[in-house]
């Protein structure tokens, strides 16, 4: 009888100098792209070199984890889909979401070390029953096909389950819209569309999320950190997505992004248009919505998110 070899653990290592990220961590687009909301919340409690040291350590850990997943930087997985959080004892724990969750082994352990301005991270992926299948080859019907670069979000309204380092799964709640901006929506000179158009898309996404989680449309209480990054004009195709990042008894906090994926080219010809080489961020924001307490216990929650303690 021939013994079947157990799949080997995969190891990823990354080393960088904090100065390499000194300017990047001051740029909002880089922070949103590279770090999960939970990581940014913690970074906001730090200042000066300690903040830089923390973000550099997380970034090195993400690079090490990407090597465990068999992916290079920007090859199908966005860094923010890898979240490194501390346990109550301070040890880092890895959680995955989105595309990263489909590639992750059942358990990933990570260690981060600092020495003056240098940070090093080591990640080890430990395959289990699911990991063996990944190592020995998936069938064409089950293997996720990843693009060579980070792609725009899919049209599915519920993302794959998140994986914790211990193998537990927590469903991620998302919503997605794709719209074409019409000529009638030009509001300013130069055929510019007003930013309120994108915020209306965000409002619809937030409403969908609260319907899915609470069986209620909720009441949008506020937007925060609204950033307009690129102009929108008639003929553009906009893809907007939302992700539930925090849930309390009455409030739902949702992270929002809108990207331009197709653009009109009136300068080339009257009806010319083109697919952009990469989705262009046009707006990002965080929304807080309130739901009635009386319905949170009775709504049918198809995709529950753990309540805050």
N, C-alpha and C positions, 0 to 999 in steps of 0.2 A: 504494500500500500504506500502510495506516495504522499508524503506530508506536504501540506500547503503552507508556504512561508507566510508568516504574519507581515502585514505591511509595516514598513519602517516609519518611525516618527520623522517629521520634517522640521528642520531648524532654520530660522532666519535671524540674521544679525545685522545691526546698523549702528554706525558711529558717526556723529557729527559734532561740529563746534557750534555753540549757541550763537556766535556772531553770524553764522550763515543765515539765520532767521531773523536777525535783529530788525531789519527794515520790513520784512514781509509780515511779521506779526502786528505791524501797525496799519496794515491795509485790510479793510473790512472784507473785501472779496476773498482774500486768502484765508482769513479766519473762517468764513462761512463754508468755503470749499474744503478746508483741511480738517476741521474739528467738529465734533458732535456738539449739539446744544448743551449737553450736560458738562462737557469739558470747558466750554466757553463760560458757563455760569461760574464754575470754580475759578477760572482764570481771572474773572472780574473781581474776585476777592483778594487778589494778589497785586503787588505793585513792583515796578522797577525790575531788577535782575531776577527776583524770585519768579515773577510772571513769565519772563523770557525762559528761564530754566524749566519751568513747568511745561510750557508749550513745546519747547525743544524736546523734552523727554517724551511727551506724547507723540510728537511727530516721528521721532526715531522708533518708537514702539510700533507705530502704524507701518513704517517702512519694513520693519522686521516681520510683522504679521503678513504683509503683502508677499514677502518671499515664501512664507509658509504656505500661502494660498497658491503659489506658483504664478503670481502676476507681478509685472513691473508697474512702476508708477504711471497712472493714467491708462492702464490697459484693462478696462472693464470694471474697475472698482474705484469709487471716489473715496479719498481718505476719511471723509466724515462718516462713511458707512461702517467704520471701525471705531468703536468707542472704548477708551481705556479709563476705567473708573477705579477709585480706591475702595477696598473693603473697610469695615470699621477698624481693622488693625493696620490699615495703611498699605496693604499689598495690592498691586494693580490687578484688575480683572478685566478681561476682554469680552465685549458684547458686539454682536454683528447685526446689521440690518441691511435691507435692500439686496443688491447683487452680491455683496460680501457674504450674506447669510447662506446663499445657495452654494458657495464654494467652501465654506468653513468645515473643518473636521469637527467631530463631536466635542472636542475639548482643545483649547489653546491656552497655554501658560506663558506669561510674559514677565520679564524682569527688566528694570530700568536702573541704571547706575550713573552717578554724576561725579566728576572729578574736575574741580575748577570750572573751566568753561566748556569742557568736553562731556558729552552725554553718550552713553552706549545702551543699546537695548537688545535683548535676546528673546526670541519667541520660539516655542516648541509646540507643534501640532501633534496631538496624540490621536491616531485613528482608532475607531471602534468598529462596530458592525457596519455603520454607514461609511466610515472612513475607509474600510477595506474595499468597499465597492468603488469608492473614488480612486483609490490607488490602483486597483486591478482593471479599471476601465468601466465606464458606464455605457449602457446601451444608447443608441441614437435617440430612442424615444424619451429617455429620462435626462440625458445630459444637457444642462443649460448652455446655450450658445452665447458666448460673451464676445462683444465687439473688440476691436483693437484699441478703441479709445472709449472714454466714458460717454455713454449715450444718453439721450433725453429720457425722462421717465416713461414707463410703459403705460398702457391705457387701463391696466387693472386698478380697481379702486382699493383693493386690499393687498398690501405687500406681503411677501413671505414672512414667516415667523422669525423673530430674533432668536439668536442663540447666545446663551450665557456660557461662561467658561465651564460651568458644571453640567452643561447639556440641557438645561431647562429652556423652554420656549415661551416667548411672550409675543403674541401677534402685534404687528405694527399696523396702525390705522392710517391710511393715506387716501387721498382723492386726487383726481386728475381731470383737466379740461384742455381741449385744443380748439381754438377759435380763429377765424379769419377776420381781420379788422376791415370794416367796410369804408368806402369813400365818405359816407355820410358822418363818420365819426371823427373826421379831421376837425380840429377845434382852434388851432393856432396857425399863424403864418408858417409857410413852408410845409403845409399839410401835416403838421404835428398833431398827434392824438394826446389828449390830456391824461395825466396820470390817474385820474379818477376811474378811467375805463379799466385799468388793471386792478384797482382796488375793488371794483365791482366783481371781477372774476374771483378775487380772493374771498370776498364775502360769500359767494356761492359755494366755494370749496369748504369754507368753515361750516356753513349750514349743512352740507352733505355729511361732514364728519360727525357733527352732533346728532344728526338723524340716525346715523349708523351706530353710534355708541350709546345714545340715550333715548332714541325714539322721539326726539323733540328738536325743532329748528333752533332753539336757543336764542340768546340775545347777544349780539356782538357788542362787547363793552369797550374795547380799545384796540388800536394798532400801536405798535411800538417798533422802533428801529426801522422805519420805512426808508428804503434807499432806492432811488431811481438811477439805474446804471447806464441806460441807453435809450435813445428815442424810439418811439413807435409811430409808424406811418400807415396809411391805408394800403391794403394789399399784403401786409405782414401776417404771418401765421404765428400765433402765440400759444405756447404750451405752458400751462400753469399747474402747479402741484402743491399739495398741502400734506403736512404730516403732524399727527398728534404727538407732542413731545412731553406733555405733562397733564396730569388729571388730578384735581382735588374734588372735594365733595360737590362743589357748585361750579367750579371753573374748569375750562378746558383751554389749554395753551397750544396754539397751532403754529408751526413754522411754515412759511409760504415763500415760493419762488416762481417767477415767470421768466421764460426764455423765448427768444425769437428764433424760429427754426427755418422759416422761409421768408424771403424778403422781396418786395416789389422792386423792379429795376426800371423805372420810367425813363431814365436817361438813356438806356440802351434801345428801347423800343416802347411803344405806347402800352403794350400788354406784357412786357418782359418781366420775368421773375426768376428767382434762383434759390436753390437749397443752400443754406449756409454750411460751410465746412464743419463748423462746430456750433452748437446752440449758444446763443448770446444772451447773457443775463440782462434783463431789462428792469426788473424790480424784485426786491425781496422785503419781507416784513415778518413780524411776529404778531399774531392776533390772540386776544383773550376773549372768550365768549362765556356767557353764564347760562346754565340750564336750571329749570325749576327743580328744587330738591324733591318734591313729591313724585317726580317721574323717574328719578334715577334708580329707585328700587324696583320699579315695576316694568321698565322698558325692556324689550327683548334686545339683549346685547349680543350680537353675533360675533363680535370681535372685542372681547373685554380687554381693557388696559388696567394694569394693577393700580389701585388707589394709592395715593400718597399716605404715608404714615406720619 
